[in-house]
Amino acid sequence: MPTYEYECEKCGRVFEEFQSITAQPLTRCRFEGCGGAVHRLLSGGAGFIFKGSGFYITDYRSESYKQKAKADKEAAASSSGSASTTASSSGSDTTKRGGAGPTPPAKTAGSS
C-alpha cells in the first residue's frame, strides 16, 4: 500500500498517511483540535533499491544476442590487433630513431 502526503490548509502541517490505492483521499486534518481541510500532495515517492541479480540490461539477454555480441567483440579485437601490427611493421623513421615524433610547424612572418 502506498504512503500519501497531505497538507492541512488550516494549520499548515504536512503528514503522511498509509492508505490503500482504492481508499478515498482524506478530507480533514488528523491532528487533534484542528479538523481543517487537507489536500493530497504530489510526492516523489520512495526510492528504489536494487538488490540481487536481474537488474542489469545484460541479465536477461537471449542466447542468440549473447553469441552475436561475442562474435562482434572478437571481430573488433582481431581487426584492431591487425591494424596495430600493420602500423608497427611499417618501419617509419621516427620509430627507428626513438620516436622523435612529427616536426612542429614552421613559424610564418608576423607570428610571435
N, C-alpha and C positions, 0 to 999 in steps of 0.2 A: 504494500500500500504506500502511496506517495505521501510526502510531507508537504503541506501547503503553508505559505506565509500569508498572514493577514495584517492589516494596519487599521487601527481604530481611528476614526475621524474625530472623535471627541477628545480622547486622552493622548493620542499620538503614539501609543505603544505598538510595537511590532512583535508579533508572536507567531509561533508555528503550531500547526495542528495536523496530526496524523490521521488521515481520512481515506476512505475507500474512493476509488475513481468515480463510482456511481453515486456517492453521497452528495447531498445538496451543500453548496457553499454556506459557510457561517454568515449570519446577518448581524449578530450582536457581539460586542466585546465580552470576552470571558472573564475579565478581571472584575472582582467584587466592587460594587459601588459605581461602576462606570456605565455599562449597558449601552454604550454608543454604537453607532452603525460602523460596520467594518467592511473593507473590500479586500479581495484577494490580490496579492501582489504577483507580478511575474518574476520568477526567480530562475537562476541558472541550474538549480537542482544540484544533485550530488555529483561528485567527480567519479570517474570510472577507475577502477583498479584492475589491471590485467594481470592475472596470476596463472601460471601454468602454460602449457603449450596450446596452440590453436589460435593465437592472436596475431601471428605474422602472416603476411600475404603468401609466403612460401610454404606455410604449414599444410595447405590444402591443395597444392598444385597436383594436376593429374600426372600420371607416369609419362605420357607422351610429351607433355610440356617439359618435364624434367630432362627427358632424353634429348629433346631439341636444344634446350638451353646448354646442356653439357657438350653437344656437338658444336654449337656456336662458339662456346668458350674455348674448346680445343682448336677449332679452326683459327680463331683470333690469335691464340698463343703460338700456333705454328707459323702463321703469316708474319707476326711481329718478330719471331725468332729468326726467320729467313731474311727479313729486312735488316736486322742488326748485323747479321753475318755478311750480307752484301756490302753494307756500309763499312764494316771493319776490314773487309778484304779488298776494298777499292784501292788502298795503298796511296792515299793522298800524302803530300809532302808534310803537312802540318802534323800528322800523327807520327811520322817517322822522325821529325825533329823535336819531339817532345810536346807537341800540342800547343804551339805558339798562338794559334787562332788566327782569325782574319785581321788584316791590317786596318787601322782606323781610317775614316775618310779624310781626304786632303782638305786643308783649310782653303777657302776661297778669299779673294781680295775683299776687304771690307768687313770680314767677320772677325770677332775678337776671341 
